[in-house]
Amino acid sequence: MAIYLNEHEVEALLKMPAVIDAVEKVMGAHGRGEVVDFPRQRVRLPGSITHMLQAGVPYLNLTGFKVYTSSGGKARFWVHLFDASTGGPVAVLEADRLGMMRTGAAGAVAARWLARPDAKVAGVFGSGWQAEGQVQALCAVFSLARVKVFARDRERLARFCARMSALTGCEVVAASTAEETVRGSDIVVTVTTAAKPLFEAEWLEPGTHINAAGSNSLARQELSESSLRRVDLICVDARETALREAGDLLPLLEKGRTQPGRWVELGEVIVAARPGRTDPAQITLFESQGMGIQDIAVAAGVLALARDHGVGAALPY
């Protein structure tokens, strides 16, 4: 029986440690060439944009896609799952929180493999919906002493810090400036819609790991070219996807200052096909664009729990 899970039902079943495990496992499968993933496709019309990520995960016997629409500042998300053997429908899940937690989990997995294991301080740019997942996931992977967060809306930032401190048990504090956010941070996270770089290259300290999660189009750029030139290792979730929409990397690529062959994929690092960090002083970067395999892997875990608990409505397929 195919089932439908609404946002409230999905939220009740999502737990960050399980999401992190699901993302790490599927990215390892990607590194071994055991899954199929297609970069995001977009249909742009005057009043809205439809975005779709398609993928197949054989070890879960699932294929499917995530689709979301954006219009007037609002977005709506769904994941559709199908049986990979028969093609029959399996489930449809509302996926706003699922996508947020999946994105945060991808950053945490990258940091687990690329950041220094003794990382204690994180600096985060952004206090919106996606920043919540980034902070929650990092706190689930690292024993952080403090998370510094910088955002333009100070009242919203104060509420965010209070909420995330309570949720994670970690000290989450408001940073006064962008420089304060970067300096002294072992991990720097950017998860904004910025069109211009958020910080200066000289603020980065040796050994820093950067998770850049907001620049998924040519109209967005969170990192400066000078910052990227300080990076010793560029990691992407998938080269094919990064070549389409990594707004931080494409300007350097256009100028011949980087080459896709030098970018490592996260899955390649996980399965030791290519090295990650090799020196504590290296500055490493993960450019997170998002992949359909990640959404399917997380949705599969939610679906298993839903069946165990008898949650969801039958679909009339």
C-alpha positions in Angstrom: 0.0 0.0 0.0 1.3 3.4 -1.0 1.1 6.0 1.7 1.1 9.8 2.1 2.9 11.4 5.1 2.2 15.0 5.9 4.7 17.5 7.2 3.6 17.0 10.8 4.0 13.2 10.6 7.4 13.5 8.9 8.7 16.0 11.5 7.6 13.7 14.4 9.7 10.8 12.9 12.8 12.7 11.9 15.8 12.4 14.2 19.1 14.1 13.3 21.4 11.2 14.2 19.4 8.9 11.9 19.4 11.5 9.1 23.2 11.9 9.4 23.7 8.1 9.2 21.4 7.8 6.2 23.2 10.6 4.3 26.7 9.2 5.1 25.7 5.7 4.0 24.2 6.9 0.7 27.2 9.2 0.0 29.5 6.2 0.5 27.4 4.3 -2.0 27.8 7.2 -4.4 31.5 7.1 -4.0 31.5 3.4 -5.0 29.2 4.1 -8.0 26.3 2.1 -6.6 23.6 4.7 -7.0 22.2 6.9 -9.7 21.7 10.7 -9.3 20.7 13.5 -11.7 21.5 17.1 -11.1 18.6 19.4 -10.3 16.4 20.5 -13.1 14.4 23.8 -13.0 11.4 25.0 -14.9 11.3 28.8 -14.7 8.0 30.6 -15.4 7.1 34.3 -14.7 5.3 33.4 -11.5 7.1 30.4 -10.2 9.9 27.9 -10.4 9.6 24.1 -10.2 12.8 22.3 -9.1 13.3 18.5 -9.4 16.1 16.1 -8.2 15.8 12.5 -9.5 17.7 9.5 -8.2 17.8 5.8 -7.6 19.2 3.9 -4.6 19.3 0.1 -5.4 20.3 -1.0 -1.9 17.0 0.5 -0.7 15.1 -0.8 -3.7 13.9 2.7 -4.2 13.8 5.2 -7.1 12.1 8.6 -7.1 12.5 12.3 -7.0 12.2 15.4 -4.8 10.1 18.2 -6.3 9.6 21.6 -4.9 8.0 24.8 -6.1 9.0 28.4 -5.2 6.8 31.4 -5.7 6.3 34.7 -3.9 8.9 33.9 -1.3 7.2 30.5 -0.4 8.4 27.0 -1.2 6.6 23.7 -1.0 8.5 20.3 -1.0 7.6 16.6 -1.7 9.5 13.4 -2.0 8.0 10.7 -4.2 9.2 7.1 -3.8 8.8 4.1 -6.2 9.7 0.4 -5.9 12.9 0.0 -8.0 12.0 -3.5 -9.0 8.4 -3.1 -10.0 8.0 0.6 -10.6 5.0 0.7 -8.3 4.3 3.7 -6.1 5.5 3.4 -2.5 5.0 6.8 -0.8 4.7 10.6 -1.1 6.2 12.6 1.8 5.9 16.3 2.5 9.5 17.3 2.8 10.2 20.8 4.0 11.8 19.7 7.3 13.2 16.6 5.7 15.1 18.7 3.2 16.4 21.1 5.9 17.7 18.3 8.1 19.2 16.4 5.1 21.1 19.6 4.1 22.4 20.0 7.6 23.3 16.4 7.8 25.3 16.6 4.6 27.3 19.4 6.1 27.9 17.5 9.3 29.0 14.4 7.3 31.5 16.5 5.3 32.8 18.1 8.5 33.2 14.7 10.1 35.5 13.7 7.3 37.2 17.0 6.5 37.4 19.1 9.6 39.9 18.6 12.4 38.5 16.0 14.8 39.2 18.3 17.8 37.0 21.1 16.4 35.4 23.0 19.3 34.1 26.3 17.8 31.9 26.9 14.8 30.9 30.2 13.1 27.7 30.2 11.2 26.4 32.8 8.7 22.6 32.8 8.6 19.8 32.4 11.2 17.1 31.1 8.9 15.4 27.8 8.4 18.4 26.1 6.8 20.8 27.4 9.5 18.8 25.4 12.1 19.7 22.2 10.4 23.4 23.1 10.1 23.7 23.9 13.8 21.7 20.9 14.9 23.7 18.5 12.8 27.2 19.9 13.7 26.3 19.7 17.4 25.3 16.0 16.9 28.7 15.2 15.4 31.1 17.3 17.3 31.5 18.2 21.0 31.4 21.9 20.3 32.0 24.3 23.1 30.4 27.2 21.2 28.6 28.2 18.0 28.8 31.8 16.9 26.1 33.0 14.6 26.0 36.1 12.5 22.9 37.6 10.7 21.6 41.0 9.8 18.3 40.8 11.7 19.5 41.1 15.3 16.1 40.3 16.9 15.7 37.2 14.8 19.2 36.2 15.5 18.7 36.5 19.3 15.6 34.2 19.1 17.5 31.8 16.9 20.4 31.5 19.3 18.1 31.0 22.3 16.1 28.3 20.5 19.2 26.4 19.2 20.9 26.6 22.6 17.9 24.9 24.1 17.6 22.4 21.3 21.2 21.3 21.1 22.5 21.9 24.6 25.4 23.8 23.1 26.2 27.4 23.7 24.9 29.2 20.6 25.7 32.9 20.7 25.2 35.9 18.5 28.4 37.3 16.9 28.7 41.0 16.5 30.5 41.1 13.2 31.4 38.8 10.3 35.0 38.9 11.4 34.2 37.7 14.8 32.2 34.9 13.3 35.2 33.6 11.3 38.2 34.3 13.5 38.8 31.6 16.1 36.3 29.2 14.4 37.4 25.7 13.5 34.4 25.2 11.3 32.7 28.0 9.3 29.3 27.5 7.8 27.6 29.8 5.2 23.9 29.1 4.6 22.5 32.3 3.2 21.1 33.8 -0.1 24.0 36.2 -0.4 25.0 37.5 -3.8 28.3 38.8 -2.5 31.1 37.2 -0.4 30.3 37.2 3.4 33.8 37.5 4.8 37.5 38.4 4.0 40.0 35.7 3.1 42.5 36.8 5.7 40.1 36.1 8.6 40.4 32.3 7.9 42.8 30.6 10.2 45.0 27.6 9.3 43.1 24.3 9.8 39.6 25.8 9.2 36.9 23.7 7.5 34.2 25.6 5.6 30.7 24.3 4.8 29.2 26.5 2.1 25.6 25.6 1.6 23.8 28.6 0.2 25.4 29.2 -3.2 23.4 26.9 -5.5 23.0 29.3 -8.5 25.1 31.7 -10.4 23.2 34.5 -8.7 24.6 33.6 -5.3 28.1 33.8 -4.0 29.1 33.4 -0.4 32.9 33.0 -0.7 35.3 35.4 -2.3 37.8 34.3 -4.9 40.6 35.2 -2.5 39.1 32.9 0.1 38.9 30.1 -2.4 42.5 30.6 -3.3 43.4 29.9 0.3 41.6 26.6 0.3 43.8 23.5 0.0 41.0 21.0 -0.7 37.7 21.6 -2.5 35.1 18.9 -1.9 31.7 18.7 -3.6 28.8 16.4 -3.2 28.9 15.6 -7.0 31.1 17.2 -9.6 28.3 17.1 -12.2 26.0 19.0 -9.9 28.7 21.5 -8.9 29.5 22.3 -12.5 25.8 23.3 -13.0 25.2 25.5 -10.0 28.0 26.0 -7.6 28.0 29.8 -7.6 31.1 30.0 -5.5 33.2 27.8 -7.8 32.1 28.7 -11.3 33.7 32.1 -11.5 37.1 30.6 -10.7 36.4 27.8 -13.2 35.6 30.4 -15.9 38.9 32.1 -15.2 40.9 28.9 -15.3 41.8 29.2 -11.6 40.4 25.8 -10.7 39.5 22.5 -12.5 36.8 20.0 -11.8 39.3 17.2 -11.7 40.9 18.8 -8.6 37.5 18.7 -6.8 37.0 15.6 -4.7 33.5 14.2 -4.2 32.3 13.6 -0.6 31.6 9.9 -1.4 35.1 9.5 -2.7 36.5 10.7 0.6 34.2 8.4 2.6 35.3 5.3 0.7 39.0 6.4 0.6 39.0 6.6 -3.2 40.6 10.1 -2.8 42.1 11.7 0.2 40.4 14.3 2.3 42.3 16.4 4.9 46.0 15.3 5.1 47.4 18.0 7.4 45.9 19.8 10.4 46.8 23.2 8.9 45.0 22.7 5.7 41.9 24.8 4.9 39.2 22.6 3.5 35.9 23.4 1.8 32.7 21.5 1.2 30.4 23.0 -1.4 26.9 21.6 -0.7 24.4 21.6 -3.6 22.1 18.7 -2.5 21.4 15.4 -4.2 18.3 13.4 -4.8 19.9 10.2 -3.4 20.2 12.0 0.0 16.5 12.8 0.0 15.5 9.3 -1.0 17.8 7.8 1.7 16.4 10.0 4.5 12.8 9.5 3.2 13.3 5.7 3.3 14.2 5.9 7.0 11.1 8.0 7.7 8.9 5.6 5.8 10.2 2.6 7.7 9.3 4.3 11.0 5.9 5.3 9.7 5.1 1.7 8.8 6.3 0.6 12.3 4.0 3.1 14.0 1.1 2.8 11.6 1.4 6.4 10.5 0.2 7.8 7.1 -2.8 7.9 4.9 -3.4 5.4 2.1 -3.0 6.7 -1.4 -5.6 5.7 -4.0 -3.1 4.3 -6.5 
